[in-house]
């Protein structure tokens, strides 16, 4: 029996949540990174005896489309799965339900769901520092409850079908004069939106606004438009004012 961590975490917040849950499950883990565009996801060899934790961020209340495309390539083969959606303290809307549906279609058996809060990937002041110590204790307790679950029944999850309409992010980071063309952003971009021959060139149509390039740039040389960032901040401020708590569905 093996435990798999299957995740899409461009800026690391989703991974932080995933690792806490897996720590609570207390077992060795193999990781499948859905953000690695060079992976052959169909080569995964899960069995009905295995357990997986599938974790994704919520993008506008939906699962990132590229993460779904890659998850569908993984043969679930009846493995039990905990689905986890991570959001930046606004709302996760249909994300958890959509993730469970996608996992089920890939052959996984959904036994639990978690909605958790992590630092917002665009406007980092929202949910800053989360998951924090209180989140950690709660997520570890969620893992304990899942371990103690005596059956493989599927939980009722919040969300709607049909899912809410996807919205374009429009949040395309651009290089500044500080860019030294090291190529790290191009190599690690989940969608290949940054030209590997010229990292200052970005395919806006392929960019999903995941903010990985902003997060990992050693020169802090990739940024969003100040006008767009200000607009996002103004929109999120009233929606994110109150601390949201993590939720377990089991």
Secondary structure, DSSP 8 states (H G I E B T S, - for coil): --EEEEEE-SSSHHHHHHHHHHHHHTS-EEEEETT-TT--GGG----TT-EEEEEEEEETTEE-HHHHHHHTTS--TT-EEEEEEEE-SS--TTHHHHHHHHHHHTT-EEEEEEEEE---SSSTTTTTT-S-HHHHHHHHHHHHHHHT--S---------SS-----------EE-TT-----HHHHH-TT--B-SS-TT-B-TTT-----HHHHH-TT--EE--HHHHHHHHHHHHHHSSS----EEE-
